[in-house]
Amino acid sequence: ECSLFENNTQKDVKILSKNDLAKQTHIELKTKEEIEEKIKIIKDKFYFNIFEYEKNILSFAFAGVDEYIYFIKFTKSSGDLFAKNDALEFDKTINLFKNIFENKGILKIGFDVKRQIKILFNLNISIENFEDIEVLNYIANNGLFENNLHSIIENELKNNTSWYSTQEYKKLTIENKIELLKNIFKDLKNIDIQNNLFELSCFIIEAFKPLYSKLQEKISAENLNSVYEEIEKPMTKILANMEIAGIKIDIKKMKELSKEFESHSKELMKQIYAIAGEEFNIASPKQLGYILFEKLGYGGAKKSKKTSNYSTKVEILEDLANQGYEICQKILMWRHYTKLKNTYTDTLPQMVDKNN
């Protein structure tokens, strides 16, 4: 929503002279020729980010060691690459970068590289020789704040903005961009990403450079390099490969188990109602608490401070079951079967791909 930023944008707006335009360091690439020209200048380091939102890949931003940041916007169009309207498609465009991603002599630096490995896998592109800012931060600042991009930028860079380019015309302040990243992370709806995509994509790459240096220094100062290099970074590829491979699910067996668990649950419900002397919602802590501690008068009742209802946590039911109260044993078994059914045998078949 543009209104989200209206009050904070006016101070950043400026009219650019021809001189200013010549100094632009954030540049949109719109043709295959432009992209291939910029790829040639990538030598030692390659900062990159695939921007994905609601399962749609919207843009790709990248940079080398100089001050320039390049932005490529993608379309959902299925037409030919680089048609007259300059609409770029992700699959064909990103293949232009295949040699960079797979070149072990070029260091790739990104955030949540595991996710980007999975995206590129489907295009037969691998990422060799990479650094992951998310993993670096996990080691350097574990527990101090959330390990997501907006939190890392806010905590590591906001107080020192010398890294932040002021040459371009910018609609959004640093605070605006951090807030936008936060809203995207929270998956808030109706966020105006498209109108801010260029700035946001370039901002992410712009932040990668100082973040990478600063986090590297931190783990070196704490002698944690070996933890990163030998344990955490290698796990990025291992986990990506595990998630790519997935876990094979036997759909037919799952359905059979669901029916079996449902049958056990229904039989236990009848037995529980018989002991209680009435039907009630077993899944309701309030109703269950009333049955156990008021109607049946069992001891050991504890009330929740928040709700003032009787607590029916597992520990309490297990304690009562160990005292020989049959209804509590049956309630624990009912919970067991309903959880297996609702969480696993009913749900997992809905999460599989075409290969199950």
C-alpha positions in Angstrom: 0.0 0.0 0.0 1.6 3.3 -1.1 -0.1 5.1 1.8 2.2 3.0 4.1 5.1 5.2 3.1 3.5 8.5 2.1 4.4 10.4 5.3 8.1 9.4 5.1 8.9 9.9 1.5 8.9 13.6 0.7 12.3 14.3 2.3 14.0 11.8 -0.1 12.5 13.1 -3.3 14.9 15.2 -5.4 15.0 16.4 -9.0 18.0 14.8 -10.9 20.2 16.8 -13.1 21.9 15.2 -16.2 25.0 15.0 -14.0 23.1 13.0 -11.3 21.7 10.7 -13.9 25.2 9.9 -15.2 26.1 8.8 -11.7 23.3 6.3 -11.3 24.7 3.2 -9.7 21.4 1.2 -9.5 20.6 0.1 -13.1 17.7 -1.9 -14.6 18.7 -4.3 -17.4 16.1 -4.9 -20.0 17.7 -6.8 -22.8 19.8 -10.0 -23.3 22.6 -7.9 -24.7 22.7 -5.6 -21.6 22.8 -8.6 -19.3 25.5 -10.4 -21.2 27.6 -7.2 -21.2 27.4 -6.9 -17.4 28.0 -10.6 -16.8 31.4 -10.2 -18.5 32.6 -7.9 -15.7 31.9 -10.3 -12.9 35.3 -11.7 -11.7 35.9 -12.6 -8.1 32.6 -11.9 -6.1 29.0 -12.1 -7.1 26.3 -10.7 -4.8 22.9 -12.0 -5.8 19.3 -12.3 -4.8 16.3 -14.0 -6.4 13.2 -12.1 -5.2 10.3 -14.4 -4.7 6.9 -13.5 -3.3 3.8 -15.7 -3.0 5.6 -18.4 -5.0 6.2 -15.9 -7.9 9.7 -14.9 -8.9 9.6 -11.2 -9.4 13.1 -10.1 -9.9 16.8 -10.9 -9.9 19.4 -8.4 -8.6 23.2 -8.8 -8.6 26.5 -6.9 -8.2 30.2 -7.4 -8.4 32.8 -5.7 -6.4 32.2 -2.2 -7.8 29.5 0.2 -6.7 27.0 -0.8 -9.4 23.9 -2.9 -8.7 21.9 -4.4 -11.5 18.1 -5.2 -11.5 16.2 -7.5 -13.8 12.4 -7.6 -13.6 10.5 -10.7 -14.7 7.1 -11.3 -16.3 4.7 -14.2 -16.0 4.4 -14.1 -19.8 5.1 -17.4 -21.7 6.1 -15.6 -24.9 9.6 -15.6 -26.4 12.5 -14.2 -24.4 13.3 -10.6 -25.0 10.2 -9.9 -27.1 9.6 -6.4 -28.4 8.1 -5.3 -25.1 11.4 -6.3 -23.3 9.5 -8.7 -21.0 12.0 -11.1 -19.5 11.2 -14.6 -18.3 13.0 -16.0 -15.3 13.9 -19.5 -16.6 15.6 -18.3 -19.8 17.2 -15.2 -18.2 18.7 -16.9 -15.2 20.4 -19.5 -17.5 22.6 -16.6 -18.7 24.1 -16.7 -15.2 24.7 -20.5 -15.2 28.5 -20.2 -15.7 28.8 -17.7 -12.9 26.8 -19.8 -10.4 28.8 -23.0 -11.3 32.2 -21.3 -11.5 34.1 -22.3 -8.3 36.5 -19.4 -8.8 33.7 -16.8 -8.3 32.4 -16.4 -4.7 28.6 -16.2 -4.6 27.2 -14.2 -1.7 23.5 -14.3 -0.9 20.8 -14.8 1.8 19.0 -18.0 2.5 21.0 -19.7 -0.2 19.3 -23.0 0.5 16.1 -21.6 -0.9 17.9 -20.3 -4.0 19.7 -23.7 -4.5 16.2 -25.3 -4.7 14.9 -22.7 -7.2 17.9 -23.2 -9.5 18.0 -27.0 -9.2 14.9 -27.2 -11.4 16.8 -25.3 -14.1 19.8 -27.6 -13.9 21.9 -24.9 -12.3 24.0 -25.5 -9.2 25.6 -22.9 -6.9 29.3 -23.6 -6.2 31.5 -21.7 -3.7 28.9 -19.6 -1.9 28.6 -17.6 1.4 25.2 -17.4 3.2 24.5 -14.2 5.2 21.7 -15.9 7.0 24.0 -18.7 8.2 26.8 -16.2 9.1 24.3 -14.3 11.2 23.0 -17.4 12.9 26.5 -18.1 14.1 27.6 -14.5 14.9 24.4 -13.3 16.6 22.5 -16.4 17.5 19.6 -15.5 19.9 20.2 -11.8 20.0 17.5 -11.1 17.4 15.5 -13.0 14.7 17.5 -14.5 11.9 15.6 -12.9 9.1 16.8 -10.2 6.6 14.9 -7.2 8.0 16.1 -7.9 11.6 19.7 -8.4 10.5 19.8 -5.1 8.5 18.0 -3.3 11.3 20.4 -4.5 14.0 23.7 -4.5 12.1 23.5 -1.6 9.7 20.8 0.9 10.7 23.0 3.0 13.0 25.7 3.4 10.4 24.4 4.3 6.9 27.7 5.1 5.2 27.2 2.0 3.0 23.8 3.3 1.8 23.9 5.1 -1.6 22.2 8.5 -1.8 23.0 9.1 -5.5 19.7 7.7 -6.9 16.3 9.1 -6.8 14.7 7.2 -4.0 11.0 7.1 -2.9 11.7 5.1 0.3 13.9 5.7 3.3 15.9 2.9 4.9 13.2 2.6 7.5 10.6 2.2 4.8 12.5 -0.6 3.1 13.1 -2.4 6.4 9.4 -2.1 7.2 8.5 -3.4 3.7 10.8 -6.4 4.1 9.2 -7.0 7.5 5.7 -7.0 6.1 6.7 -9.3 3.3 8.3 -11.7 5.9 5.1 -11.6 7.9 3.2 -12.4 4.7 0.9 -9.4 5.1 -1.5 -9.1 2.2 -2.0 -6.1 -0.1 1.6 -5.0 0.0 2.6 -2.8 -2.9 5.7 -4.6 -3.9 5.6 -4.0 -7.7 5.9 -0.2 -7.4 8.8 -0.6 -5.0 10.4 -3.7 -6.5 13.4 -1.9 -8.1 14.3 0.0 -5.0 13.8 -3.0 -2.7 15.7 -5.5 -4.8 18.7 -3.1 -5.1 18.5 -2.3 -1.4 18.9 -6.0 -0.5 22.1 -6.3 -2.6 23.3 -3.0 -1.3 23.0 -4.3 2.3 24.7 -7.6 1.5 28.1 -6.0 1.0 28.5 -4.5 4.4 26.6 -7.3 6.1 29.0 -9.9 4.7 32.1 -8.1 5.8 30.7 -7.3 9.3 29.5 -10.8 10.0 32.7 -12.4 8.8 34.6 -10.1 11.1 32.4 -11.1 14.0 32.8 -14.9 13.6 36.5 -14.5 13.1 36.8 -12.4 16.3 35.0 -15.2 18.2 37.0 -18.0 16.5 33.9 -19.5 15.0 35.2 -19.8 11.4 35.5 -23.6 11.7 31.9 -23.9 12.9 30.8 -22.0 9.9 33.1 -23.6 7.3 33.0 -27.2 8.5 29.5 -27.6 10.0 26.9 -24.9 9.2 27.8 -24.0 5.6 28.1 -27.5 4.3 24.7 -28.3 5.9 23.1 -25.7 3.6 23.6 -27.9 0.5 22.8 -31.1 2.4 19.5 -29.7 3.6 18.7 -28.3 0.2 19.3 -31.7 -1.4 17.2 -33.4 1.3 14.3 -31.0 0.6 14.7 -31.5 -3.2 14.6 -35.3 -2.8 11.7 -35.2 -0.4 10.1 -38.1 1.4 8.1 -40.6 -0.5 4.6 -41.0 0.8 2.4 -44.1 0.3 -1.0 -42.4 -0.3 -3.0 -45.6 -0.2 -1.4 -46.7 3.1 -2.0 -43.2 4.6 -5.8 -43.4 3.7 -5.9 -46.9 5.3 -4.3 -45.6 8.5 -6.6 -42.6 8.6 -9.6 -44.9 8.6 -8.0 -47.1 11.3 -7.2 -44.1 13.5 -10.7 -42.8 13.1 -12.2 -46.1 14.1 -10.0 -46.3 17.2 -11.0 -42.6 18.1 -14.7 -43.3 17.7 -14.6 -46.4 19.9 -12.6 -44.5 22.6 -15.1 -41.6 22.5 -17.9 -44.0 23.3 -16.0 -45.4 26.2 -15.1 -42.0 27.5 -18.8 -40.8 27.3 -19.9 -43.9 29.1 -17.5 -43.2 32.1 -18.3 -39.5 32.1 -22.1 -40.2 32.0 -22.6 -37.7 29.1 -21.4 -36.6 25.8 -19.0 -33.6 25.6 -16.3 -32.1 23.4 -13.2 -34.0 24.4 -11.0 -31.5 22.6 -12.3 -28.6 24.7 -10.1 -28.1 27.8 -12.9 -26.2 29.4 -15.5 -29.0 29.0 -12.9 -31.7 29.8 -11.8 -29.9 32.9 -15.4 -29.7 34.1 -16.0 -33.4 33.6 -12.8 -34.5 35.4 -12.6 -32.0 38.3 -16.1 -31.0 39.0 -18.4 -33.8 37.8 -16.1 -36.7 38.6 -14.3 -34.9 41.4 -10.7 -36.0 40.7 -8.0 -34.4 42.7 -4.9 -32.6 41.4 -6.8 -29.8 39.7 -4.8 -26.8 38.5 -6.2 -23.7 36.9 -4.7 -21.6 34.1 -3.8 -18.1 35.1 -4.8 -16.8 31.7 -8.2 -18.4 31.2 -9.1 -19.5 34.8 -10.1 -22.9 33.3 -8.8 -26.2 34.6 -5.6 -27.3 33.0 -5.8 -30.6 31.1 -2.2 -30.7 29.9 -0.6 -34.1 29.2 1.3 -34.1 32.4 -1.9 -33.8 34.5 -3.7 -36.5 32.5 -0.7 -38.8 32.8 -0.6 -38.3 36.6 -4.3 -39.1 36.9 -3.9 -42.1 34.5 -1.1 -43.5 36.7 -3.4 -43.2 39.7 -5.7 -45.6 37.9 -8.4 -43.3 36.5 -9.4 -45.2 33.3 -11.1 -42.2 31.6 -7.7 -40.3 31.6 -6.0 -43.3 30.0 -8.6 -43.4 27.3 -8.4 -39.6 26.8 -4.7 -39.8 26.3 -5.1 -42.6 23.7 -7.9 -40.6 22.0 -5.5 -37.6 21.7 -2.9 -39.9 20.3 -5.0 -41.3 17.5 -6.6 -37.9 16.6 -3.2 -36.3 16.4 -1.9 -39.0 14.1 -4.9 -38.6 11.9 -5.2 -34.9 11.8 -1.5 -34.0 11.7 -0.1 -36.8 9.6 -2.3 -39.3 7.7 -4.9 -36.7 6.6 -2.4 -33.9 6.0 0.8 -35.4 4.4 -1.0 -36.7 1.3 -2.1 -33.1 0.5 1.4 -31.9 0.6 3.0 -34.2 -2.0 4.0 -33.5 -5.6 3.1 -35.5 -8.7 5.5 -38.2 -7.6 4.0 -38.5 -4.2 
